[in-house]
Amino acid sequence: MKTPKWLKWEFLPWKYFYFPVYIYYLILSLKEGSMGWIAAVNPQLPLGGMADTSKNSLLVHFQKNLIPSSILIDKKLSDLELKEKLIASDLTFPLIAKPDRMERGLGVELVKDISALNKYNQKNKFEYLIQEYIDYPIELGILYYRYPDSSVGEITSIVQKGFLKIIGDGNSKVKELLKKHPRAGYFKKHIEKQWSAKMDHVLALDEELLLEPIGNHNRGTTFHNANDLINEALVRVFDNICKQVPDFYYGRFDIRVPSLEDLYAGQNIKIIELNGSNSEPAHIYDPEYSLFRAYKDLLFHYKIMFRIARINHRVNSVKYISAMEGFRILRYAEGNRNILRATR
């Protein structure tokens, strides 16, 4: 019998799940005498990358071979202007469309043709990225940090993403296969909305149907603890990659790569997205991971960020921001998220 979703801690709403983190953050803030210390983790980013951070502003620092081809679209662009910009870019469908300043997969869509892109454009109220769709078989979230007084960093978390899909048996309809799937039922409404026209379709034997192409936990992707992939060769690869971004000391790279051999060689890596101080050690969301271990790992990473901020503040003279300014950034970002949710 499948465990109800509400009994699986990995699906707790993040605002509730983070309650112990709020307490720990307050303790660190009292220790440092500032609520705004997190802004010094990555000094070039709002709150160190906690909120309202432009994805495009980070990706443009990397060598072209490390990132998907992409274009930034103004929120007021007409469909005709959009088509002209797309033609000039040489991008071809399918494509990924995503808001430039949102988190946790909000507003990210795979668009398969110009009609779908126009629909996305018309309902969009913010700048967004159109990005080449990279279909390499391995997607990882790699959390890297480096102390400002050190020339080398560390990798403390790797999550490997298992995309939500079903496999045909030659007899069962899609809706029947969904009922048998161990996790699909947790995302029933989302799947039925996306695949309503295929519910009565029978998949051939061993035919795969990818139900969700976006690698986000809250959209059905299973997060697998892949910390066993961490080694010195990989750390050196990300030492070199991270130094391409000025004043960047902590964050998670969401990447796709054809093979582990390519990963360790630093070849054919595509950085889909880079996050700053809002980055979680996403391996904790492995279904087999205990809640106690998850909190232990999560708080450990806040301790790392705190030390980075202190070094930047005391050695590199990076200023902390006021609590008022920090809350203003958070409120602004939350307001934009609410606006975006209302259009979805």
C-alpha positions as CSV (number, residue, x, y, z in Angstrom):
1,M,0.0,0.0,0.0
2,K,1.3,3.4,-1.0
3,T,2.2,5.8,1.8
4,P,-0.1,8.9,1.7
5,K,1.7,12.0,0.5
6,W,1.1,13.9,3.8
7,L,3.1,11.2,5.7
8,K,6.2,11.7,3.5
9,W,8.2,14.5,4.9
10,E,9.9,15.2,1.5
11,F,6.5,16.8,0.4
12,L,6.1,19.1,3.3
13,P,5.5,22.7,2.2
14,W,8.9,24.3,2.3
15,K,7.8,27.2,4.6
16,Y,6.8,24.7,7.3
17,F,9.8,22.4,6.6
18,Y,12.1,25.3,7.1
19,F,10.9,26.3,10.6
20,P,14.0,24.9,12.3
21,V,16.2,26.7,9.7
22,Y,14.5,30.0,10.6
23,I,15.4,29.4,14.2
24,Y,19.0,28.5,13.4
25,Y,19.3,31.6,11.1
26,L,18.1,33.8,14.0
27,I,20.7,32.3,16.3
28,L,23.5,32.9,13.8
29,S,22.1,36.5,13.2
30,L,22.2,37.2,17.0
31,K,25.7,35.8,17.1
32,E,26.8,38.1,14.3
33,G,24.7,41.1,15.3
34,S,23.1,41.3,11.9
35,M,20.1,39.7,10.1
36,G,21.5,40.7,6.8
37,W,24.7,38.6,6.9
38,I,23.5,36.3,4.1
39,A,23.9,39.1,1.6
40,A,27.7,38.7,2.0
41,V,27.7,35.1,0.9
42,N,27.7,36.0,-2.8
43,P,28.1,39.8,-2.7
44,Q,27.0,40.5,-6.3
45,L,23.6,38.9,-5.8
46,P,20.5,40.1,-4.0
47,L,20.6,38.6,-0.5
48,G,23.5,36.4,-1.8
49,G,21.1,34.8,-4.3
50,M,18.3,34.1,-1.8
51,A,15.6,35.8,-3.8
52,D,15.0,38.0,-6.9
53,T,18.2,36.8,-8.6
54,S,18.4,37.0,-12.4
55,K,19.2,33.6,-13.9
56,N,20.5,35.2,-17.1
57,S,22.9,37.5,-15.1
58,L,24.7,34.4,-13.8
59,L,24.7,32.3,-16.9
60,V,26.3,35.0,-19.1
61,H,29.5,34.7,-17.1
62,F,30.2,31.2,-18.3
63,Q,32.0,30.1,-21.5
64,K,29.5,29.6,-24.3
65,N,30.2,25.8,-24.5
66,L,29.0,25.4,-20.8
67,I,25.5,26.8,-21.2
68,P,22.5,26.2,-23.5
69,S,21.9,28.8,-26.1
70,S,19.3,31.3,-24.7
71,I,17.7,34.7,-25.2
72,L,16.2,37.0,-22.6
73,I,12.7,38.1,-23.6
74,D,11.2,41.4,-22.4
75,K,7.8,41.1,-20.7
76,K,6.1,43.5,-23.2
77,L,7.3,41.8,-26.4
78,S,4.6,41.2,-29.0
79,D,4.2,37.8,-30.6
80,L,5.6,39.2,-33.9
81,E,8.6,40.6,-32.2
82,L,9.1,37.3,-30.4
83,K,9.0,35.4,-33.6
84,E,11.6,37.7,-35.2
85,K,13.9,37.4,-32.2
86,L,13.5,33.6,-32.2
87,I,14.5,33.5,-35.9
88,A,17.5,35.7,-35.3
89,S,18.7,33.5,-32.5
90,D,18.7,30.2,-34.6
91,L,17.0,28.4,-31.6
92,T,14.7,25.5,-32.6
93,F,11.9,23.7,-30.9
94,P,11.4,22.2,-28.4
95,L,12.6,25.0,-26.0
96,I,12.5,25.7,-22.3
97,A,10.8,28.9,-21.2
98,K,11.3,30.1,-17.7
99,P,10.9,33.4,-15.7
100,D,14.3,35.1,-15.2
101,R,13.8,35.7,-11.5
102,M,11.8,32.8,-10.0
103,E,12.7,29.7,-8.0
104,R,11.6,26.1,-7.4
105,G,10.5,25.5,-11.0
106,L,7.7,28.1,-10.9
107,G,6.7,29.0,-14.4
108,V,9.1,26.7,-16.2
109,E,7.6,25.0,-19.3
110,L,8.8,22.9,-22.2
111,V,7.3,24.6,-25.3
112,K,7.1,22.4,-28.4
113,D,6.0,24.9,-31.1
114,I,5.5,28.6,-31.8
115,S,1.8,28.4,-30.8
116,A,2.8,27.2,-27.3
117,L,5.5,29.8,-27.0
118,N,3.0,32.6,-28.0
119,K,0.6,31.3,-25.3
120,Y,3.4,31.4,-22.7
121,N,4.4,34.9,-23.9
122,Q,0.9,36.3,-23.7
123,K,0.3,35.2,-20.1
124,N,3.7,36.2,-18.9
125,K,4.2,39.4,-16.8
126,F,7.9,39.2,-16.3
127,E,11.1,39.0,-18.2
128,Y,11.8,35.3,-19.2
129,L,14.4,33.2,-20.8
130,I,14.0,31.0,-23.8
131,Q,16.6,28.3,-23.6
132,E,17.8,25.5,-25.8
133,Y,16.3,22.2,-24.5
134,I,19.2,19.9,-23.5
135,D,18.1,16.3,-23.4
136,Y,21.3,14.7,-22.1
137,P,20.4,11.6,-20.1
138,I,22.0,12.6,-16.8
139,E,20.7,15.6,-14.8
140,L,22.5,16.5,-11.6
141,G,22.3,19.2,-8.9
142,I,25.8,19.9,-7.6
143,L,26.3,22.1,-4.6
144,Y,29.7,23.8,-4.5
145,Y,31.2,26.3,-2.1
146,R,34.6,28.0,-1.6
147,Y,35.7,30.0,1.3
148,P,36.9,33.5,0.2
149,D,40.3,33.0,1.7
150,S,40.9,29.7,-0.2
151,S,41.7,29.0,-3.8
152,V,39.9,25.7,-3.8
153,G,36.4,24.7,-2.9
154,E,34.3,21.7,-1.9
155,I,31.3,19.8,-3.3
156,T,29.0,18.8,-0.4
157,S,25.9,17.5,-2.2
158,I,25.0,15.9,-5.5
159,V,21.5,14.9,-6.4
160,Q,20.6,12.8,-9.4
161,K,17.2,13.4,-10.9
162,G,14.9,10.6,-11.8
163,F,12.3,12.0,-14.2
164,L,8.6,11.0,-13.8
165,K,7.7,8.5,-16.5
166,I,5.7,5.4,-17.1
167,I,6.5,2.3,-19.2
168,G,4.0,0.5,-21.3
169,D,3.1,-3.2,-21.0
170,G,1.2,-3.4,-24.3
171,N,-2.2,-3.8,-22.6
172,S,-2.8,-1.0,-20.0
173,K,-4.1,2.5,-20.7
174,V,-2.1,5.5,-19.5
175,K,-4.5,6.1,-16.7
176,E,-4.1,2.5,-15.5
177,L,-0.3,2.7,-15.6
178,L,-0.5,5.9,-13.5
179,K,-2.4,4.1,-10.8
180,K,0.3,1.4,-10.6
181,H,3.2,3.9,-10.5
182,P,4.6,4.4,-7.0
183,R,4.8,8.2,-7.2
184,A,2.6,9.4,-10.0
185,G,-0.5,9.5,-7.7
186,Y,1.2,12.2,-5.7
187,F,1.0,14.5,-8.7
188,K,-2.4,13.3,-10.1
189,K,-3.9,16.7,-10.8
190,H,-0.8,18.1,-12.6
191,I,-0.4,14.9,-14.7
192,E,-4.1,14.7,-15.7
193,K,-4.0,18.4,-16.7
194,Q,-0.9,17.9,-18.9
195,W,-2.0,14.5,-20.4
196,S,-5.8,14.6,-20.5
197,A,-5.8,13.6,-24.2
198,K,-3.7,10.5,-23.6
199,M,-5.4,9.0,-20.6
200,D,-7.1,6.2,-22.6
201,H,-4.1,5.6,-24.9
202,V,-2.4,2.2,-24.6
203,L,1.4,2.3,-24.6
204,A,3.2,-0.4,-26.5
205,L,5.4,-2.9,-24.6
206,D,8.4,-1.1,-23.2
207,E,7.2,2.2,-24.7
208,E,8.2,5.1,-22.4
209,L,6.1,8.2,-21.7
210,L,7.9,11.1,-20.0
211,L,5.3,12.7,-17.9
212,E,7.3,15.7,-16.7
213,P,10.4,16.9,-18.5
214,I,11.2,19.6,-15.9
215,G,13.6,18.3,-13.2
216,N,11.9,19.8,-10.1
217,H,11.0,17.8,-7.0
218,N,7.6,19.5,-6.7
219,R,6.6,18.4,-10.2
220,G,7.3,14.7,-9.8
221,T,11.0,14.3,-10.3
222,T,12.6,11.8,-7.8
223,F,15.7,13.2,-6.1
224,H,18.3,10.5,-5.5
225,N,21.3,10.9,-3.2
226,A,24.3,10.8,-5.5
227,N,27.0,12.0,-3.0
228,D,29.0,8.9,-3.9
229,L,29.9,10.7,-7.2
230,I,31.9,13.3,-5.3
231,N,35.7,13.1,-5.8
232,E,38.7,15.3,-6.2
233,A,38.5,15.4,-10.0
234,L,35.0,16.7,-9.9
235,V,35.9,19.3,-7.3
236,R,38.7,20.6,-9.6
237,V,36.2,20.8,-12.5
238,F,33.9,23.0,-10.5
239,D,36.8,25.1,-9.1
240,N,37.5,26.1,-12.6
241,I,33.9,26.6,-13.6
242,C,33.0,28.7,-10.5
243,K,35.9,31.1,-10.9
244,Q,34.2,32.4,-14.1
245,V,31.6,34.1,-11.9
246,P,32.9,37.1,-9.9
247,D,32.5,37.0,-6.1
248,F,30.6,33.7,-6.2
249,Y,31.3,31.4,-3.2
250,Y,28.2,29.2,-2.7
251,G,25.5,27.7,-4.9
252,R,24.0,24.8,-6.7
253,F,24.6,24.0,-10.4
254,D,21.8,22.3,-12.2
255,I,23.5,20.5,-15.1
256,R,22.9,18.0,-17.8
257,V,25.7,15.8,-19.1
258,P,25.9,12.8,-21.5
259,S,27.9,10.5,-19.2
260,L,29.8,10.4,-15.9
261,E,33.0,10.1,-17.9
262,D,32.2,13.5,-19.5
263,L,31.4,14.9,-16.0
264,Y,34.7,14.0,-14.5
265,A,36.6,15.2,-17.6
266,G,34.7,18.5,-17.5
267,Q,33.4,17.9,-21.0
268,N,30.0,18.4,-22.6
269,I,28.6,19.8,-19.4
270,K,25.6,22.1,-19.8
271,I,24.7,24.4,-16.9
272,I,21.0,24.7,-17.0
273,E,20.8,27.0,-14.0
274,L,22.9,28.3,-11.2
275,N,21.4,29.2,-7.8
276,G,23.0,31.2,-4.9
277,S,22.3,31.3,-1.2
278,N,18.9,29.7,-1.7
279,S,20.5,26.5,-2.8
280,E,19.7,23.4,-0.9
281,P,21.7,20.3,-0.6
282,A,19.0,18.6,-2.7
283,H,20.2,15.0,-1.9
284,I,18.3,15.3,1.3
285,Y,15.0,14.9,-0.6
286,D,15.9,11.3,-1.5
287,P,12.9,9.2,-0.4
288,E,15.1,7.0,1.7
289,Y,16.7,9.9,3.6
290,S,15.6,10.5,7.2
291,L,14.2,13.8,8.4
292,F,16.9,14.0,11.1
293,R,19.7,13.6,8.6
294,A,18.0,16.1,6.3
295,Y,18.0,18.8,9.0
296,K,21.5,18.0,10.0
297,D,22.8,18.4,6.5
298,L,20.7,21.5,5.8
299,L,21.9,23.3,9.0
300,F,25.4,22.3,8.2
301,H,25.2,24.2,4.9
302,Y,23.8,27.3,6.7
303,K,26.9,27.1,8.9
304,I,29.1,27.1,5.8
305,M,27.3,30.1,4.4
306,F,27.7,31.9,7.7
307,R,31.4,31.4,7.7
308,I,31.7,32.6,4.1
309,A,29.8,35.7,4.9
310,R,31.9,36.4,8.0
311,I,35.1,36.1,6.0
312,N,33.8,38.4,3.3
313,H,32.7,40.9,5.9
314,R,35.8,40.9,8.0
315,V,38.5,40.3,5.4
316,N,37.1,41.7,2.2
317,S,35.0,44.5,3.8
318,V,31.7,43.3,2.3
319,K,28.9,45.1,4.1
320,Y,25.9,43.3,5.5
321,I,22.5,44.8,4.6
322,S,19.9,45.9,7.1
323,A,17.1,43.6,8.2
324,M,14.6,46.1,6.6
325,E,16.3,45.9,3.2
326,G,16.4,42.1,3.4
327,F,12.7,41.8,4.2
328,R,12.0,44.3,1.4
329,I,13.7,42.0,-1.1
330,L,11.9,38.9,0.2
331,R,8.5,40.7,0.1
332,Y,9.1,41.9,-3.4
333,A,10.1,38.4,-4.6
334,E,7.1,36.8,-2.9
335,G,4.8,39.3,-4.5
336,N,6.1,38.5,-7.9
337,R,5.7,34.7,-7.2
338,N,2.1,35.3,-6.2
339,I,1.5,37.3,-9.5
340,L,3.0,34.4,-11.5
341,R,1.0,31.7,-9.7
342,A,-2.2,33.6,-10.5
343,T,-1.5,33.3,-14.2
344,R,-0.8,29.5,-14.1
